[in-house]
Amino acid sequence: MKHKTLFLHLIVFFFVTASSVVKAQTPDNYPANYAQAPRFKALVYYTERAEEAHVTFGKQGLEFIKRLNYGNGFYLDSTTSLSEYTYEKLKEYDIIIMFNAAPSQEAERKAFEEYMENGGGWLGFHAAAYNDRRTNWPWFVEFLGGGVFYCNNWPPQPVKLTLDNTSHAVTKNLPVSFIAPESEWYQWNPSPRLNKDVDVLVSLSPDNYPLGIKDVINFGDFPIVWTNKKYRMIYLNMGHGDDEFTDATQKLLFTNAFRWVVSQSPKGDPFVK
């Protein structure tokens, strides 16, 4: 019994000593910031009632966000219906990610408007911003920077993208130009770039014209990623089919955009806590 007690004391002494040594070797400005609990709360909205390529992207997008949440760095919810998400419920979330659809019912739209007007965060892709004469949502057009869907190429194809702003947190670690995986690319009229509140981060290079095989776009300003500085939002034009998460540069762009929207929360940047 005496030997066993001595052995236990030695084990305790070893761990206390080792802990002290590690602590002594850790500088005050240690570069890592380990979360003690989930940092923020995110909601993914996507629909399964859309064209197949958009549904595929929505499902893959959800899996992409789940991968970002390995280790439970944040609380994550997902839904295919916003009918029960009032403003009071939406304001619990630091970011809403819309992969292939936007609110369509009046109550859903009003809740989303109130959420964004009060500091909410939005990351939207491709069809989540689609609007035309039938959409009948003026606030949403203003939110996107004033552009209405104008035309698109067909079939989906890779394109050369170029950075407009190389100092923004979303783009600062990206190459100044890169080839993005195949997608259906939406052009907007008027171009969001004409809006003084819009900061265009990435554009489709004119080198791509003529763009398309069946449906061909021959000219025009073509923003791909931008933020309306009146809101905490990023829009990304890509989001069609099963090829969007195959490229490391594009996945880094997605991750940067996600992280930036969250970091701008009026509650404070959760990544520095």
C-alpha positions as CSV (number, residue, x, y, z in Angstrom):
1,M,0.0,0.0,0.0
2,K,2.9,2.3,0.9
3,H,4.5,1.7,-2.5
4,K,1.2,2.3,-4.3
5,T,0.7,5.7,-2.5
6,L,4.3,6.7,-3.3
7,F,3.7,5.8,-7.0
8,L,0.5,7.9,-7.1
9,H,2.4,10.9,-5.6
10,L,5.1,10.6,-8.2
11,I,2.5,10.6,-11.0
12,V,0.8,13.7,-9.6
13,F,4.3,15.4,-9.2
14,F,5.2,14.5,-12.8
15,F,2.0,16.0,-14.3
16,V,2.1,19.1,-12.1
17,T,5.8,19.6,-13.1
18,A,5.1,19.0,-16.8
19,S,2.2,21.4,-16.7
20,S,4.4,24.1,-15.1
21,V,7.1,23.6,-17.7
22,V,4.7,23.8,-20.6
23,K,3.1,26.9,-19.0
24,A,6.5,28.5,-18.5
25,Q,7.4,27.9,-22.1
26,T,4.2,29.4,-23.4
27,P,4.8,33.1,-24.3
28,D,2.2,35.7,-23.4
29,N,1.6,36.5,-27.1
30,Y,0.9,32.8,-28.0
31,P,-0.4,32.9,-31.6
32,A,-3.1,30.3,-31.3
33,N,-6.6,31.2,-30.0
34,Y,-8.4,28.0,-29.0
35,A,-12.2,28.2,-28.6
36,Q,-13.5,27.1,-25.2
37,A,-17.1,26.9,-26.6
38,P,-18.8,27.4,-30.0
39,R,-18.0,30.9,-31.2
40,F,-21.2,31.9,-33.0
41,K,-24.5,30.6,-34.5
42,A,-25.1,29.9,-38.2
43,L,-28.2,29.0,-40.2
44,V,-28.1,27.3,-43.6
45,Y,-31.1,27.7,-45.9
46,Y,-31.5,25.8,-49.1
47,T,-34.3,24.4,-51.2
48,E,-34.8,21.0,-52.7
49,R,-37.5,22.4,-55.0
50,A,-35.3,23.8,-57.7
51,E,-33.6,22.7,-60.9
52,E,-31.4,19.7,-60.2
53,A,-28.0,21.6,-60.6
54,H,-29.1,24.1,-57.9
55,V,-30.3,21.4,-55.6
56,T,-27.0,19.5,-56.0
57,F,-25.1,22.7,-55.1
58,G,-27.3,23.4,-52.1
59,K,-26.7,19.9,-50.7
60,Q,-23.0,20.1,-51.3
61,G,-22.9,23.6,-49.8
62,L,-24.4,22.3,-46.6
63,E,-21.8,19.6,-46.4
64,F,-19.1,22.2,-47.0
65,I,-20.4,24.3,-44.0
66,K,-20.5,21.1,-41.9
67,R,-16.8,20.5,-42.7
68,L,-16.1,24.1,-41.5
69,N,-17.8,23.1,-38.3
70,Y,-15.6,20.1,-37.5
71,G,-14.9,20.3,-33.8
72,N,-18.1,22.3,-33.2
73,G,-16.5,25.7,-33.7
74,F,-20.0,27.2,-34.0
75,Y,-23.6,26.2,-33.6
76,L,-25.1,25.1,-36.9
77,D,-28.7,24.7,-37.9
78,S,-30.1,24.0,-41.4
79,T,-33.6,24.2,-42.9
80,T,-35.4,23.8,-46.2
81,S,-38.2,26.1,-45.1
82,L,-38.2,29.6,-43.6
83,S,-41.9,29.6,-42.7
84,E,-41.3,29.3,-39.0
85,Y,-38.3,31.7,-38.8
86,T,-39.7,35.0,-37.5
87,Y,-37.4,37.9,-36.9
88,E,-37.1,37.0,-33.2
89,K,-35.8,33.6,-34.3
90,L,-33.6,34.8,-37.1
91,K,-31.8,37.3,-34.8
92,E,-30.4,34.4,-32.8
93,Y,-28.0,33.7,-35.8
94,D,-24.8,35.6,-36.6
95,I,-25.0,34.5,-40.2
96,I,-27.5,33.1,-42.6
97,I,-26.1,31.2,-45.6
98,M,-28.5,30.9,-48.6
99,F,-27.1,28.5,-51.2
100,N,-29.8,28.3,-53.9
101,A,-32.9,30.2,-52.8
102,A,-34.2,33.4,-51.1
103,P,-37.3,34.0,-49.1
104,S,-40.4,33.9,-51.3
105,Q,-43.4,34.4,-48.9
106,E,-44.3,37.8,-47.6
107,A,-43.8,37.0,-43.9
108,E,-40.4,35.4,-44.6
109,R,-39.3,38.4,-46.6
110,K,-40.3,40.8,-43.9
111,A,-38.5,38.8,-41.2
112,F,-35.3,38.7,-43.4
113,E,-35.5,42.4,-44.1
114,E,-35.8,43.2,-40.4
115,Y,-32.9,40.8,-39.7
116,M,-30.6,42.4,-42.2
117,E,-31.6,46.0,-41.3
118,N,-30.7,45.3,-37.7
119,G,-27.1,44.0,-38.3
120,G,-27.8,40.5,-39.5
121,G,-25.2,38.6,-41.6
122,W,-25.8,37.1,-45.1
123,L,-23.8,34.9,-47.4
124,G,-25.6,34.3,-50.6
125,F,-24.7,32.2,-53.7
126,H,-25.9,32.2,-57.3
127,A,-29.6,31.5,-57.4
128,A,-30.2,32.9,-53.9
129,A,-30.0,36.4,-55.6
130,Y,-32.0,35.6,-58.7
131,N,-34.6,38.3,-59.3
132,D,-36.6,39.5,-62.3
133,R,-39.9,41.2,-63.0
134,R,-41.8,38.4,-61.3
135,T,-39.9,38.6,-58.1
136,N,-41.6,41.8,-56.9
137,W,-39.3,42.5,-54.0
138,P,-37.8,46.0,-54.4
139,W,-36.0,45.9,-51.0
140,F,-34.1,42.8,-52.2
141,V,-33.0,44.5,-55.4
142,E,-31.6,47.4,-53.4
143,F,-30.0,45.0,-50.9
144,L,-28.1,43.3,-53.8
145,G,-26.9,46.7,-55.0
146,G,-29.6,47.5,-57.6
147,G,-28.9,44.9,-60.2
148,V,-31.6,42.8,-61.8
149,F,-30.9,39.5,-63.5
150,Y,-30.0,40.3,-67.1
151,C,-28.6,37.2,-68.9
152,N,-26.4,34.1,-68.4
153,N,-24.1,31.9,-70.4
154,W,-24.9,28.3,-71.3
155,P,-23.8,25.6,-70.8
156,P,-21.9,26.0,-67.5
157,Q,-18.2,26.5,-68.0
158,P,-15.0,27.5,-66.2
159,V,-13.9,31.1,-66.4
160,K,-11.0,33.3,-65.6
161,L,-11.7,35.5,-62.6
162,T,-9.7,38.6,-61.5
163,L,-9.6,40.5,-58.2
164,D,-10.9,44.0,-58.0
165,N,-9.9,44.5,-54.4
166,T,-6.7,42.8,-53.3
167,S,-6.7,44.2,-49.7
168,H,-10.2,43.1,-48.6
169,A,-10.1,40.2,-46.0
170,V,-12.2,38.1,-48.5
171,T,-9.6,38.3,-51.2
172,K,-6.2,39.3,-49.7
173,N,-4.8,35.7,-49.8
174,L,-6.1,34.8,-53.3
175,P,-4.2,35.0,-56.6
176,V,-4.9,38.2,-58.5
177,S,-6.5,35.9,-61.2
178,F,-7.6,32.3,-61.2
179,I,-9.7,29.8,-63.1
180,A,-13.0,29.1,-61.4
181,P,-14.7,25.7,-61.9
182,E,-17.6,25.5,-64.3
183,S,-20.8,27.4,-63.4
184,E,-23.7,29.2,-65.0
185,W,-22.7,32.9,-64.6
186,Y,-25.4,35.6,-64.1
187,Q,-24.9,39.1,-65.4
188,W,-26.8,41.9,-63.8
189,N,-28.2,45.2,-65.1
190,P,-27.4,47.8,-64.0
191,S,-24.1,46.5,-62.9
192,P,-23.8,46.6,-59.0
193,R,-20.4,48.3,-59.6
194,L,-22.3,51.5,-60.4
195,N,-23.7,51.6,-56.9
196,K,-21.5,53.8,-54.6
197,D,-22.3,51.5,-51.7
198,V,-21.1,48.3,-53.5
199,D,-17.5,47.1,-53.2
200,V,-16.9,44.6,-56.0
201,L,-14.2,42.1,-54.9
202,V,-14.0,39.7,-57.9
203,S,-15.0,40.0,-61.5
204,L,-15.2,37.9,-64.6
205,S,-12.3,38.8,-66.9
206,P,-13.2,40.2,-70.3
207,D,-10.7,37.6,-71.6
208,N,-13.6,35.2,-71.3
209,Y,-15.7,36.8,-74.1
210,P,-17.4,35.4,-76.0
211,L,-18.7,33.3,-73.1
212,G,-20.9,30.3,-73.8
213,I,-21.6,27.7,-76.5
214,K,-25.4,27.7,-76.8
215,D,-26.2,31.0,-75.0
216,V,-23.3,33.4,-75.6
217,I,-22.5,36.6,-73.7
218,N,-20.3,38.9,-75.8
219,F,-19.6,41.9,-73.6
220,G,-20.4,43.9,-70.4
221,D,-19.3,44.5,-66.9
222,F,-19.5,41.2,-64.9
223,P,-19.1,41.4,-61.1
224,I,-18.9,38.0,-59.5
225,V,-18.3,38.7,-55.8
226,W,-19.3,41.9,-54.0
227,T,-20.6,43.4,-50.8
228,N,-23.2,46.1,-50.3
229,K,-21.5,48.1,-47.6
230,K,-24.8,49.2,-46.1
231,Y,-25.3,45.6,-44.9
232,R,-23.2,42.8,-43.5
233,M,-23.3,40.6,-46.6
234,I,-21.3,39.0,-49.4
235,Y,-22.8,37.7,-52.6
236,L,-21.0,35.1,-54.8
237,N,-22.2,34.4,-58.3
238,M,-21.0,30.8,-58.5
239,G,-23.3,27.9,-57.4
240,H,-24.5,25.6,-60.2
241,G,-23.9,21.9,-60.3
242,D,-21.6,19.5,-58.6
243,D,-18.2,21.0,-59.5
244,E,-18.2,24.1,-57.3
245,F,-16.2,22.5,-54.3
246,T,-13.5,20.9,-56.4
247,D,-11.1,23.8,-56.5
248,A,-8.9,24.9,-53.5
249,T,-8.8,28.6,-54.5
250,Q,-12.6,28.8,-54.8
251,K,-13.1,26.9,-51.5
252,L,-10.7,29.4,-49.8
253,L,-12.8,32.2,-51.3
254,F,-16.0,30.7,-49.8
255,T,-14.3,30.2,-46.4
256,N,-12.9,33.8,-46.4
257,A,-16.4,35.2,-47.2
258,F,-18.1,33.1,-44.5
259,R,-15.5,34.1,-41.9
260,W,-15.6,37.8,-42.9
261,V,-19.3,38.1,-42.6
262,V,-19.2,36.5,-39.1
263,S,-16.3,38.7,-38.0
264,Q,-18.2,41.9,-38.7
265,S,-21.0,41.0,-36.2
266,P,-22.2,44.0,-34.1
267,K,-21.7,41.7,-31.1
268,G,-18.0,41.8,-31.9
269,D,-15.6,39.5,-33.8
270,P,-16.0,36.0,-32.3
271,F,-12.6,34.9,-33.7
272,V,-10.7,37.2,-31.3
273,K,-12.5,36.0,-28.2
